[in-house]
Amino acid sequence: MPTPHTRAYGQFCGVARALELIGERWSLLIIRDLVLGAKRYDELQAGLPKIPPSILSARLNDLEATGVIRRRVRAELDAGLVYELTQYGSELDHIVLDLGLWGARSLSKPAADDVVTLDTAILSLYTTFRPESAEGVQINFEIRYDDRMTVHALVEDGAVKVGEGRFPGAELVIRTGHNAALLDLMSGQLTAAAAIRSGKLAIEGEAADLELFAQLFHVPAAPEPASGLAVH
């Protein structure tokens, strides 16, 4: 049954039930931020700076009541109470990644107050990675978002591991600011050579490795919206 905070669609349908469980505003973003691991309340709040505390508490209670997340006390000293996905909730991992790639195809320029969080930066690389293009490839990338954060991606024979922080000895370091240059590169709207020449992206390493990055992490173009009435 839906919780008191959720809408019931009145349809005996799996899609409708899924929306009752995770379709409320902010719910799926909470799940997105738990895909990478358990988090404290304040860590979730930091990753969702525009969510009112009352709404965050309500959504956490709803997701716990429906078996998507659970609370746990970590044994580590001072770790305290954390929220994490249940086994049922963790089945949303690939759905979240697929949905993220689908949505990324319609991203354009960030608004002035749009934020890129550590989790979204990490997940964007998992979301856009193309294992079929990485067969037999071994290379390590480091991406620095100004002075705000750094992530690294370790590619090895069709697999990728993404994490926080610098990676000593990375073959390519990419520096990007709060702009859409990295997305433009990954979507093919900006070539590696043009990105470097224009200064939109700065690198330490070979330009050919930036081209390889764009092949390994790719956002397909979204189709143009249809105009008028379709006639068959």
N, C-alpha and C positions, 0 to 999 in steps of 0.2 A: 504494500500500500504506500501511496505517496506520503511524505511527512507533512506536518502542518504548513511548512513554508513552500511546498511545491504545488504545481498545478497538476490536476488530473485531466487527461485528454479524453477519457471516456471511450477508449478504443482498445480492443483486445489485440494488441499488435506489439511486436518486439521493438520496433522503432519508437513507438509512442512510450513504451515503458522505459526505454533507454533515456529518452528526453526527460521523463519524470525523475529519473535517478540523477542525471548529470547535466540536464539542460538549463538549469537556472543560471542567471547571470553570475559570473565569476567561478562557478563550480568546475568547469573544465580547465580553467587556468590554475586552480588549486591542484587539480590532478596533474596537470602539466608540470608543475613545480615539484611534485612528489615522485615523478617518474625517475628522477636521478637519485632518489634516496629520501630517508626520513628527515623531517625538519621540525624545529621548534616553532611555536606560534609567532614569535618575533621575526624569525627568518622568513616565514610565509608572508608576513606583513611587509617586510622589506622588499620582497620580490613583487609585491602587488601594491605599490605606493598609493594608488588611488582608491583602494577598497576601504570603506568605512569599517572600523573595528566590529561594530555590531553585525554587519553583514558577513564578515569573515567568520565570526563565531557561529552565526546561524548556519552558514554553508558547511562548516566543519561538523556541526552537530547533525545536519541532514545527511551528509555523506557517511558519517559513522553509523547513523541509524539504519541506513540502507545497505550496510556491509561493504561499502567501497573503500573506506579508510578505517584505521583503528588508532587508538592512542596507546602509547607504550612508554614506560619509564626506562630510560637507558641506564645501564649499569655503571657507565663511566662517571667519574667524579664530576659533579656540577652539570652533567648533561641535561638532567631534568626530563620533563615530559616532551615527547615528540609525537608527531603524526606521521603515519606511513600508509602506503597502499596495502590492502589485504591481497590475498592471492586472487580473489575475484577482481579487485580493482587493478591489479597489475596486468590483467589481460587487456587493459586499455592501452598499454604501451605503444603497440604498433598502430592502433587506431589514432592515437594522438600524433604520432609521427606522420602518418599518411595525411591526416587533416592539416597538419602544419605545412606540408609540402603543397597541398592543394591551395591553401590560403596564401602561401608565399608567392604563388603565381600571379596574384592580384595585388601584391604590394607595389607601391611606387616610391614616393619620397616621404621620409618621416616628418611628422609635425614637430614643431619646436619643442613641445613638451613630451614627445614620445621617448620612452626609455628602452635601452637594451640592457637586460639583466644578465648576470653570469649564466643562469640556467638557460635563458633563451639563446644566448650565444652558443652554448654547448649543444643544445638540442637542435639548433639550426644546422650544425654540421652533421649530426646523425641523420637529420631529416633529408638533407640534400645529397648525401653520399651515394655514389653509384658503384656498388661492388663489382659489377660486370666490367667497369672501366678500370678497376684496380687489380685485376688478376695479374700476378707476377710483378706488381709494383711494390716497392718498399721506399718510403720517404716520410719525413717528419716535418710538420709545419707548426709554426708558432704565429698566432695572430694577436696583435696588441691594439686594443681599442683606446687610443690616447694613453692617458695615465690611469684610466678607470679600472681596467682589468686586462688580463691576458689569458688566453686559452691555447691549448696545443692539440694537434690531431696527429696520431701515429697510424700511418697506413701500412699494412703488410699483407700482401697477397690476397686482396679481396675483402679485407676486414679493416675496421677503423676503431680506434680507441681515443676518445676525446676527454680531456680533463682540464682542470684549472691550473693556471700558472705557466711559467716558462719551461722550456725543454732545452737543456744544454745540448749544443751540437745540432740543433734543428737545421735541416738543409735550406729552409726558406723561412724568413721572418717577414710577416706582412704587417704594416702599420696602417690603420684606418681610423678615421675620426667618426663623428656623428653625422654620417652622410650615407647615401645609398650606393657609393662606389663599389663596395664589396658585392652587394646584391646585383648591381649592373654587370659586374664581371661574371658572376655565377649564372646569370640569366642570358649571357651572350650579347647584351646590349653594349658592352664595353670590352674591347680586347685588352689583353695583358699589356701589349706595347703601348696602347693609348692611355691606359691607366697609369703606367709609369711615367710616360712622357708628359702627361698633363699634371702630374703631381697628386692626383686623386688618391693613389695608393703609393706608399713607399715600401721598398723591399730591401732586405739584406739577403743576397743570394742571386741565383740566375733567373733571368726573365723567362726562360723555358720552363722553370719549375712553377712559375705563376700561371703559365698556360696549362700546365699539368693540373694545378689546383683547380682551375676552372673546369677541367674535364672530369675531375673526380667528384667535385661538389657542384651540382648543377640544379638550377631551377628552370623547368620547362616554361616556355611562354604560354600565357593564358590565351584562349581563343578570343578573337574580337567579338564584342557583343553583336548579336544579330539586330538588324534594323528592319522595321516593317513586319508585315504578316507573312509567315512562312506558308507557301503554297506547294502542295505536292500533286 
